[in-house]
Amino acid sequence: MDALEIARWQFGITTVYHFMMVPLTIGLGLVVAVIQTVWYRTGKPEYLRMTKFWGKLFLINFIMGVATGIVQEFQFGMAWSEYSRFVGDVFGAPLALEALLAFFVESTFLGLWIFGWKQLKQGVHLACLWIAVIGSVFSAYFIIVANSWMQHPVGVEMINGRPVMTDAWAVFTNNTALVAVPHTLFGALAVAGGFLLGIAWYHLWRRRHDGIDTVGPDGKVIPGEADIPGRDKADYKVWIASLRIGAVVAMISFAGTALTGDLQGKLMFEQQPMKMAAAEAACHDGTGFSVLSVGNVGSKNCDDIVAVIEVPGILSFLAKGDFTTEVKGVNSLLDQYKADYGTHLPDNPIYGDRAGQEIEYVPVMEVTYWGFRMMIGFGGLAALAALVALWATRKGTVPASRGLMRLAVVGIMAPFGANAAGWIFTEMGRQPFVVAPNPDPSGIDQVFMFTAAAVSPGVSAGELLTSLVVLTGVYAVLLVVEVRLLVKYIRGGVVSAMPELAHAPVDENEDATPGPDGTGKPGDADDVLAFAY
Amino acid sequence: MELLPTIWFIAIAVLWTGYLFLEGFDLGVGMLMKLFARNNTERRVLLNTIGPVWDGNEVWLLTAGGATFAAFPLWYASLFSALYLPLLLVLVALIFRAVAFEYRGKVDTDRWRAVWDWAIAAGSLVAAFGVGAALALTTTGLPLNANGDREGGPFAWFSGYAVLGGFAVVCFSLLHALAFLALKTDGDVRHRARRWFVRLLPVLVLPIAGWAISVQLLSGEAWTMAAVAAAVVAAAFAWHFGRNGLEGRAFLSLGVFLLLGSASIFGAAFPVVLPSTINADFNLTISNASSSDYTLGLMTIVACVGLPLVLAYQAWTYWVFRRRVSAAHIPEAHSFLPAIAARALAPKD
């Protein structure tokens, strides 16, 4: 493998990994903030417990997003120096603003939230969480503005061979970003919904299995209590409320991703027609959406692909909103791309050994085709499962089946899979460009960059391979650690996040934390810290 | 001379100084986990002095990096790609360190804590050394060709300056952490930290002084040399205050020392942001490495609003957690697992 291939694998692996942590951070952060708000307003103990429990899992995951995020920012300069030189004038700004306006907010206020349970008044403490969560939403916005510029460059002029920002408003309100941001946020909420649903299901099942909750003759649950710390009736309420919140969040966010995804698709048919043709593995112009295509999907010659099941009109609907407009297939687009952007990479030293090679305009079709379908499939499956879960728990608890419980827990993975597949699809589908040309006929269409020109010329394949191995190894080890910690804390239940429950099983509002009615007395000099490392 | 690139050169110098001032002490506290703390309680005292703030401090690094990318893309591209392997080490160190803070207390066994204590100490050491080396090299030069790419292989960056800069930031961080602990803790840790601070100060300021003086020899000007002299005076004041038990003033004097030292270094390097040791014609300067005035203007406006806000709410954080931490404040480690999980794991029926 040469330097370019290794650098691409590294970027792909580190980004997909980072984006396992990020959606859970964003989604769960929002959910915990809402739950704590409910506790603040109602004072019901189960909502404090939910805040503490889900907040603990949120933090275990949050730190991994922080740790792996630094790699992302450094990587542009380290491995993609030509890219950084080319786009720096316009691409650096959203990254700098992300750090200045979002990361600072997120990390500072989260620190206040974690350590400030006693030092801050309840309302201020809650506000800190909201500010941190809003910070994470802003951070998503800025990074998607940066990414969207790579998908659809706007607001620049070419000066001395480099795009120079001339219209910041256009960059920060890029229509590609405006639809990608809500799509990403709904995707993050879908992850959180599935997470709540699966884990709450496990605990409700556990309570039944341990004989704490029983089911009456009418099928309705009879919540019970056991002589185990934290296993009281309030604990039942924690899990049933979590399950229902999770299921509702999962369904709403799937609807949200579908709506925003449809808008995105329509934009993408205009902005990156080849990506969408490759998502369909569609060679010829047509109107039909392929439900299943077989043959050699990855073949360079896309006439090897046969659409087995095709729904006429749907592709046109996805692209244009009607059922009849012909959507261009790979073959006709290929001629157009060759005419517009050349058939061979220019004889320029920045292409290294690849100078003069023929340009492969069709992305790897098995990735785009299946990535697109996995995104939709996993997302839809999770939403369907959430609907079934709501129905199955209508009488107040989950079925006693161990298999169903396992399915619910494994189902946590589905929205993660949808997120990863979506990103892999959209990034791989942009190839061979790192900055895709904007086909808008306003003269901006010469702003593009081939991925082959983006890698650092001064960095050797050996260095890149070293970092690929090191980072992948470190990430693998940390994934095992994170998942084991999460499992441990999930199994431990609420008491794992609220050890005070083990001492005083009832009335924890009075005991450990100042109540929401403002009876707290911040900063009592002889107290031990409310939270400490 | 261009106004906006100059402003951004200063802004980036300020961001790096802010980073060294804030993360300086938490990197140092990390190293002191192994060098200074005697038992688990003391280690937890150390950790909790920086617990609420270290993550916010680390964002200064991200902001410095991001601002360099946005304001001087050619500087960012050349520096980060030339220092590929050392920055990889910094990244790995920061990853382990961050995770260690959060995970250390999550399992109640000595072995678990020992692993993460090492991750914190070694991670802090490597990160401080790597950042110091990178900063020293951007002021003293790298073997860059006309395109700004490194010549001479993966280790061509290595030089005495790299080692000096690495030691400079490591030693400063240790010293700064001792001053910080004297200010933020109580009891035995506080007194020992102050004692160590007074004893070690004369030695620990040497590498950073060496770096500052080297840069003066390469490209110093009258005012930057005066700044070095003033920094030495500030260090003397820090020592004096430390000896007399004025912990707040000692800490602030050390901050002034950093500010002056950093001004003398960045000031002497200006207007070159990254010299080429191959040919001075290949030097990256504030003129040939910067973004357009439009981008810099936009960033200036945002920074004028954003940076004061950041300073305000970070200062508020320090105010909220202003209480000194001592062994008495540390809650006992809890072992919650048996309650439910033991039952859950036991076979039913």
Boltz contact constraints between the chains, C-beta under 6 A:
constraints:
  - contact:
      token1: [A, 63]
      token2: [B, 98]
      max_distance: 6.0
  - contact:
      token1: [A, 63]
      token2: [B, 99]
      max_distance: 6.0
  - contact:
      token1: [A, 63]
      token2: [B, 102]
      max_distance: 6.0
  - contact:
      token1: [A, 66]
      token2: [B, 98]
      max_distance: 6.0
  - contact:
      token1: [A, 67]
      token2: [B, 95]
      max_distance: 6.0
  - contact:
      token1: [A, 67]
      token2: [B, 98]
      max_distance: 6.0
  - contact:
      token1: [A, 67]
      token2: [B, 99]
      max_distance: 6.0
  - contact:
      token1: [A, 70]
      token2: [B, 94]
      max_distance: 6.0
  - contact:
      token1: [A, 71]
      token2: [B, 91]
      max_distance: 6.0
  - contact:
      token1: [A, 73]
      token2: [B, 62]
      max_distance: 6.0
  - contact:
      token1: [A, 73]
      token2: [B, 65]
      max_distance: 6.0
  - contact:
      token1: [A, 74]
      token2: [B, 87]
      max_distance: 6.0
  - contact:
      token1: [A, 77]
      token2: [B, 76]
      max_distance: 6.0
  - contact:
      token1: [A, 77]
      token2: [B, 77]
      max_distance: 6.0
  - contact:
      token1: [A, 77]
      token2: [B, 80]
      max_distance: 6.0
  - contact:
      token1: [A, 78]
      token2: [B, 80]
      max_distance: 6.0
  - contact:
      token1: [A, 78]
      token2: [B, 81]
      max_distance: 6.0
  - contact:
      token1: [A, 78]
      token2: [B, 84]
      max_distance: 6.0
  - contact:
      token1: [A, 78]
      token2: [B, 87]
      max_distance: 6.0
  - contact:
      token1: [A, 81]
      token2: [B, 77]
      max_distance: 6.0
  - contact:
      token1: [A, 81]
      token2: [B, 81]
      max_distance: 6.0
  - contact:
      token1: [A, 84]
      token2: [B, 73]
      max_distance: 6.0
  - contact:
      token1: [A, 84]
      token2: [B, 76]
      max_distance: 6.0
  - contact:
      token1: [A, 84]
      token2: [B, 77]
      max_distance: 6.0
  - contact:
      token1: [A, 85]
      token2: [B, 73]
      max_distance: 6.0
  - contact:
      token1: [A, 85]
      token2: [B, 74]
      max_distance: 6.0
  - contact:
      token1: [A, 85]
      token2: [B, 77]
      max_distance: 6.0
  - contact:
      token1: [A, 88]
      token2: [B, 73]
      max_distance: 6.0
  - contact:
      token1: [A, 89]
      token2: [B, 291]
      max_distance: 6.0
  - contact:
      token1: [A, 89]
      token2: [B, 292]
      max_distance: 6.0
  - contact:
      token1: [A, 89]
      token2: [B, 295]
      max_distance: 6.0
  - contact:
      token1: [A, 92]
      token2: [B, 69]
      max_distance: 6.0
  - contact:
      token1: [A, 92]
      token2: [B, 70]
      max_distance: 6.0
  - contact:
      token1: [A, 92]
      token2: [B, 73]
      max_distance: 6.0
  - contact:
      token1: [A, 93]
      token2: [B, 70]
      max_distance: 6.0
  - contact:
      token1: [A, 93]
      token2: [B, 295]
      max_distance: 6.0
  - contact:
      token1: [A, 95]
      token2: [B, 66]
      max_distance: 6.0
  - contact:
      token1: [A, 95]
      token2: [B, 69]
      max_distance: 6.0
  - contact:
      token1: [A, 96]
      token2: [B, 66]
      max_distance: 6.0
  - contact:
      token1: [A, 96]
      token2: [B, 67]
      max_distance: 6.0
  - contact:
      token1: [A, 96]
      token2: [B, 70]
      max_distance: 6.0
  - contact:
      token1: [A, 97]
      token2: [B, 302]
      max_distance: 6.0
  - contact:
      token1: [A, 99]
      token2: [B, 62]
      max_distance: 6.0
  - contact:
      token1: [A, 99]
      token2: [B, 63]
      max_distance: 6.0
  - contact:
      token1: [A, 99]
      token2: [B, 66]
      max_distance: 6.0
  - contact:
      token1: [A, 100]
      token2: [B, 63]
      max_distance: 6.0
  - contact:
      token1: [A, 100]
      token2: [B, 306]
      max_distance: 6.0
  - contact:
      token1: [A, 101]
      token2: [B, 306]
      max_distance: 6.0
  - contact:
      token1: [A, 103]
      token2: [B, 59]
      max_distance: 6.0
  - contact:
      token1: [A, 103]
      token2: [B, 62]
      max_distance: 6.0
  - contact:
      token1: [A, 104]
      token2: [B, 59]
      max_distance: 6.0
  - contact:
      token1: [A, 104]
      token2: [B, 310]
      max_distance: 6.0
  - contact:
      token1: [A, 107]
      token2: [B, 55]
      max_distance: 6.0
  - contact:
      token1: [A, 107]
      token2: [B, 56]
      max_distance: 6.0
  - contact:
      token1: [A, 107]
      token2: [B, 59]
      max_distance: 6.0
  - contact:
      token1: [A, 108]
      token2: [B, 56]
      max_distance: 6.0
  - contact:
      token1: [A, 108]
      token2: [B, 313]
      max_distance: 6.0
  - contact:
      token1: [A, 108]
      token2: [B, 314]
      max_distance: 6.0
  - contact:
      token1: [A, 108]
      token2: [B, 317]
      max_distance: 6.0
  - contact:
      token1: [A, 111]
      token2: [B, 52]
      max_distance: 6.0
  - contact:
      token1: [A, 111]
      token2: [B, 53]
      max_distance: 6.0
  - contact:
      token1: [A, 111]
      token2: [B, 55]
      max_distance: 6.0
  - contact:
      token1: [A, 111]
      token2: [B, 56]
      max_distance: 6.0
  - contact:
      token1: [A, 112]
      token2: [B, 317]
      max_distance: 6.0
  - contact:
      token1: [A, 115]
      token2: [B, 51]
      max_distance: 6.0
  - contact:
      token1: [A, 115]
      token2: [B, 52]
      max_distance: 6.0
  - contact:
      token1: [A, 119]
      token2: [B, 320]
      max_distance: 6.0
  - contact:
      token1: [A, 164]
      token2: [B, 292]
      max_distance: 6.0
  - contact:
      token1: [A, 165]
      token2: [B, 294]
      max_distance: 6.0
  - contact:
      token1: [A, 165]
      token2: [B, 295]
      max_distance: 6.0
  - contact:
      token1: [A, 168]
      token2: [B, 298]
      max_distance: 6.0
  - contact:
      token1: [A, 228]
      token2: [B, 339]
      max_distance: 6.0
  - contact:
      token1: [A, 228]
      token2: [B, 340]
      max_distance: 6.0
  - contact:
      token1: [A, 229]
      token2: [B, 339]
      max_distance: 6.0
  - contact:
      token1: [A, 456]
      token2: [B, 81]
      max_distance: 6.0
  - contact:
      token1: [A, 457]
      token2: [B, 149]
      max_distance: 6.0
  - contact:
      token1: [A, 458]
      token2: [B, 81]
      max_distance: 6.0
  - contact:
      token1: [A, 458]
      token2: [B, 149]
      max_distance: 6.0
  - contact:
      token1: [A, 458]
      token2: [B, 150]
      max_distance: 6.0
  - contact:
      token1: [A, 459]
      token2: [B, 81]
      max_distance: 6.0
  - contact:
      token1: [A, 459]
      token2: [B, 84]
      max_distance: 6.0
  - contact:
      token1: [A, 463]
      token2: [B, 84]
      max_distance: 6.0
  - contact:
      token1: [A, 463]
      token2: [B, 85]
      max_distance: 6.0
  - contact:
      token1: [A, 463]
      token2: [B, 154]
      max_distance: 6.0
  - contact:
      token1: [A, 467]
      token2: [B, 88]
      max_distance: 6.0
  - contact:
      token1: [A, 474]
      token2: [B, 92]
      max_distance: 6.0
  - contact:
      token1: [A, 485]
      token2: [B, 106]
      max_distance: 6.0
  - contact:
      token1: [A, 491]
      token2: [B, 341]
      max_distance: 6.0
  - contact:
      token1: [A, 491]
      token2: [B, 344]
      max_distance: 6.0
  - contact:
      token1: [A, 492]
      token2: [B, 336]
      max_distance: 6.0
  - contact:
      token1: [A, 492]
      token2: [B, 337]
      max_distance: 6.0
  - contact:
      token1: [A, 492]
      token2: [B, 340]
      max_distance: 6.0
  - contact:
      token1: [A, 492]
      token2: [B, 341]
      max_distance: 6.0
  - contact:
      token1: [A, 493]
      token2: [B, 340]
      max_distance: 6.0
  - contact:
      token1: [A, 495]
      token2: [B, 336]
      max_distance: 6.0
  - contact:
      token1: [A, 495]
      token2: [B, 339]
      max_distance: 6.0
  - contact:
      token1: [A, 496]
      token2: [B, 336]
      max_distance: 6.0
  - contact:
      token1: [A, 499]
      token2: [B, 334]
      max_distance: 6.0
  - contact:
      token1: [A, 499]
      token2: [B, 336]
      max_distance: 6.0
  - contact:
      token1: [A, 528]
      token2: [B, 329]
      max_distance: 6.0
  - contact:
      token1: [A, 528]
      token2: [B, 331]
      max_distance: 6.0
  - contact:
      token1: [A, 529]
      token2: [B, 329]
      max_distance: 6.0
  - contact:
      token1: [A, 532]
      token2: [B, 48]
      max_distance: 6.0
  - contact:
      token1: [A, 532]
      token2: [B, 330]
      max_distance: 6.0
  - contact:
      token1: [A, 532]
      token2: [B, 331]
      max_distance: 6.0
  - contact:
      token1: [A, 533]
      token2: [B, 47]
      max_distance: 6.0
  - contact:
      token1: [A, 533]
      token2: [B, 48]
      max_distance: 6.0
  - contact:
      token1: [A, 533]
      token2: [B, 51]
      max_distance: 6.0
  - contact:
      token1: [A, 533]
      token2: [B, 105]
      max_distance: 6.0
